[in-house]
Amino acid sequence: MPQFLVASDLDRTLVYSNRALALDVPDRLAPRLLSVEVHDGKALSFMTEKAAELLAELAEQVPVVPITTRTRTQYERINLPGPTPGWLPPYAVCSNGGHLLVDGVPDTDWQREVRTRLDAASAPLPEVVEHLAIAADPEWTHKRRVADDLFAYLVVERAELPAGWIDDLTAWCADRGWTVSLQGRKVYAVPAPLSKSAALAEVRRRTGAQTVLAAGDSLLDAELLLTADHGWRPGHGELAETGWAADGVTALTEIGVAAGEEIVRQMLARVRAGAVTAAVG
């Protein structure tokens, strides 16, 4: 039974695309970066080498659980550093809680539970997909996607979104048991029962962890942070932009890849302090 369980969102929390690095220093002073995602032969996502070192140490001491809105296919492109070559997180959560991977294998019991919750409390996916097709103007919508037959998202030209459009979509979705989140250039429409916090609660139940630490940057991570015993949010992202704050959640000032490093550093410090306290006790 682990004392600690660490859960972290991936994109713009733990790993960063070229667009999201936010390296506000001269090139010669930029931190060395480690690629943690390659797709079609191109490096897509990064973390600092120091963050990778800290994460490997953290994963050696406690279970580290990636919790992401990415589909399973998108998640499996991520190669996080760990304590041993080829390390896989013991648990991982994809599709915003829709899939729970145990040692890399989807848990069918959890999939059935998720489907039951969605059928009971949310409008069907095709209704939302149809509304997005009507409401999203092709002039500023680059792509429309359905993720793992669970939720939908748009890739948009954010600067061209009409005033009030997100608010209108949010209200329409709320009436049907769905939530909306704007992350970078993506607009997500997600059934309310499909949540990272519900999946984290299941992992906590299975592991028996006493203390949960979590990190995230978007509205879809808010409940995750509130569920944890302590949370962190970076100085960028949807939560920072709206001034979101809560007891037990540290709001960092760092942004970009530097925030990712600081999150892992503070999580590891908390785990080390807990280990010392347990040893003294």
Protein Blocks (a to p, Z undefined) as FASTA:
>chain_A
ZZbdcdddfehplpccfklnopabdfklpccdddfbdeehiafbdcdfklmmmmmmmmmm
pccddddfbdfklmmmpccddfbehiacfbdceehhpacceehiacfklmmmmmmmmmmm
pccfklmmmmmmmmmcfklmmbdcdehhlaccddddfklpcghklmmmmmmmmmnopacd
dehjaccdddfklcfklmmmmmmmmnopabdcdddfbfklmmmmmmpmbdcddfedjklm
nopacehiacdfbecjllmmmmmmmmmmmmmmmmmmmmmZZ
